[in-house]
Amino acid sequence: MISKETLFALSLFPYLGFLWYLKRSNLCPPLAMYGFYGTLVFVAVTIPAGIYAQLHYGETLANVDWLHGGAEVFLTLSNILVVLGFAQAIKQLKNTSNS
């Protein structure tokens, strides 16, 4: 059976492939692209926060509210950038088609 940690690490490869394809396709609005990259920042913050929670508190990250909330801020910001990027692109398309 694959551990959750191994599965988490392996899941980065398909996501990196997704980012590579998305960047090469030039179909993603730049602001949304920053949001998708921001998800990697979330992962980079979550891993040490999880290790700290385990070593300092003997708990998983999900059980240490201040650490978990701090890490989730990065995911929230990433999601906001993705939404704003696509909203901006839709607005530009509507303005272009109305002209």
C-alpha positions as a Markdown table, in Angstrom:
| # | Residue | x | y | z |
|---|---|---|---|---|
| 1 | Met | 0.0 | 0.0 | 0.0 |
| 2 | Ile | 1.3 | 3.5 | -0.9 |
| 3 | Ser | 1.6 | 5.9 | 2.0 |
| 4 | Lys | -0.2 | 9.2 | 1.9 |
| 5 | Glu | 3.2 | 11.0 | 2.0 |
| 6 | Thr | 4.4 | 9.1 | -1.1 |
| 7 | Leu | 1.2 | 9.7 | -2.9 |
| 8 | Phe | 1.4 | 13.4 | -2.1 |
| 9 | Ala | 5.0 | 13.5 | -3.5 |
| 10 | Leu | 4.0 | 11.6 | -6.6 |
| 11 | Ser | 1.1 | 13.9 | -7.2 |
| 12 | Leu | 3.5 | 16.8 | -7.9 |
| 13 | Phe | 4.6 | 15.2 | -11.2 |
| 14 | Pro | 1.3 | 15.4 | -12.9 |
| 15 | Tyr | 0.8 | 18.9 | -11.6 |
| 16 | Leu | 4.2 | 20.0 | -12.9 |
| 17 | Gly | 3.2 | 18.4 | -16.3 |
| 18 | Phe | 0.0 | 20.4 | -16.2 |
| 19 | Leu | 1.9 | 23.6 | -15.6 |
| 20 | Trp | 4.4 | 22.9 | -18.3 |
| 21 | Tyr | 1.6 | 22.2 | -20.9 |
| 22 | Leu | -0.4 | 25.2 | -19.8 |
| 23 | Lys | 2.6 | 27.5 | -20.1 |
| 24 | Arg | 3.5 | 26.2 | -23.5 |
| 25 | Ser | 0.0 | 26.4 | -24.8 |
| 26 | Asn | -0.3 | 30.2 | -24.1 |
| 27 | Leu | -4.0 | 29.6 | -23.4 |
| 28 | Cys | -3.9 | 30.6 | -19.8 |
| 29 | Pro | -4.2 | 34.3 | -18.7 |
| 30 | Pro | -1.0 | 35.4 | -17.0 |
| 31 | Leu | -2.7 | 36.3 | -13.7 |
| 32 | Ala | -4.3 | 32.8 | -13.6 |
| 33 | Met | -0.9 | 31.3 | -14.4 |
| 34 | Tyr | 0.6 | 33.0 | -11.3 |
| 35 | Gly | -2.2 | 31.5 | -9.3 |
| 36 | Phe | -1.4 | 28.0 | -10.6 |
| 37 | Tyr | 2.2 | 28.6 | -9.7 |
| 38 | Gly | 1.1 | 29.8 | -6.3 |
| 39 | Thr | -0.2 | 26.3 | -5.6 |
| 40 | Leu | 3.4 | 25.2 | -5.6 |
| 41 | Val | 4.1 | 27.9 | -3.1 |
| 42 | Phe | 1.3 | 26.4 | -1.0 |
| 43 | Val | 2.9 | 23.0 | -1.2 |
| 44 | Ala | 6.3 | 24.4 | -0.4 |
| 45 | Val | 4.9 | 26.0 | 2.8 |
| 46 | Thr | 2.7 | 23.1 | 3.8 |
| 47 | Ile | 5.5 | 20.5 | 3.9 |
| 48 | Pro | 7.7 | 22.3 | 6.5 |
| 49 | Ala | 4.6 | 23.4 | 8.4 |
| 50 | Gly | 3.5 | 19.8 | 8.7 |
| 51 | Ile | 7.0 | 18.7 | 9.8 |
| 52 | Tyr | 7.0 | 21.5 | 12.4 |
| 53 | Ala | 3.5 | 20.5 | 13.7 |
| 54 | Gln | 4.7 | 16.9 | 14.0 |
| 55 | Leu | 7.9 | 17.7 | 15.8 |
| 56 | His | 6.8 | 20.5 | 18.0 |
| 57 | Tyr | 3.3 | 19.5 | 18.9 |
| 58 | Gly | 3.2 | 15.8 | 18.0 |
| 59 | Glu | 0.1 | 16.5 | 15.9 |
| 60 | Thr | -0.7 | 16.5 | 12.2 |
| 61 | Leu | -0.8 | 19.9 | 10.5 |
| 62 | Ala | -4.6 | 19.8 | 10.3 |
| 63 | Asn | -4.8 | 19.7 | 14.2 |
| 64 | Val | -2.6 | 22.8 | 14.7 |
| 65 | Asp | -5.0 | 25.6 | 13.7 |
| 66 | Trp | -2.6 | 28.5 | 13.5 |
| 67 | Leu | -0.2 | 26.6 | 11.3 |
| 68 | His | -2.9 | 25.0 | 9.2 |
| 69 | Gly | -4.6 | 28.4 | 8.7 |
| 70 | Gly | -1.3 | 30.1 | 7.8 |
| 71 | Ala | -0.6 | 27.4 | 5.2 |
| 72 | Glu | -4.1 | 27.6 | 3.8 |
| 73 | Val | -3.7 | 31.3 | 3.2 |
| 74 | Phe | -1.3 | 30.5 | 0.3 |
| 75 | Leu | -3.9 | 28.2 | -1.3 |
| 76 | Thr | -6.6 | 30.8 | -0.9 |
| 77 | Leu | -4.4 | 33.5 | -2.5 |
| 78 | Ser | -3.6 | 31.1 | -5.4 |
| 79 | Asn | -7.3 | 30.4 | -5.9 |
| 80 | Ile | -8.1 | 34.1 | -5.9 |
| 81 | Leu | -5.4 | 34.7 | -8.6 |
| 82 | Val | -6.8 | 31.9 | -10.8 |
| 83 | Val | -10.3 | 33.3 | -10.5 |
| 84 | Leu | -9.3 | 36.9 | -11.1 |
| 85 | Gly | -7.1 | 35.9 | -14.1 |
| 86 | Phe | -9.9 | 34.0 | -15.8 |
| 87 | Ala | -12.5 | 36.7 | -15.0 |
| 88 | Gln | -10.2 | 39.3 | -16.5 |
| 89 | Ala | -9.8 | 37.2 | -19.6 |
| 90 | Ile | -13.6 | 36.7 | -20.0 |
| 91 | Lys | -14.1 | 40.4 | -19.6 |
| 92 | Gln | -11.6 | 41.2 | -22.3 |
| 93 | Leu | -13.2 | 38.7 | -24.6 |
| 94 | Lys | -16.6 | 40.2 | -24.1 |
| 95 | Asn | -15.2 | 43.7 | -24.7 |
| 96 | Thr | -13.5 | 42.5 | -27.9 |
| 97 | Ser | -16.6 | 40.8 | -29.2 |
| 98 | Asn | -18.8 | 43.9 | -28.4 |
| 99 | Ser | -16.5 | 46.2 | -30.3 |
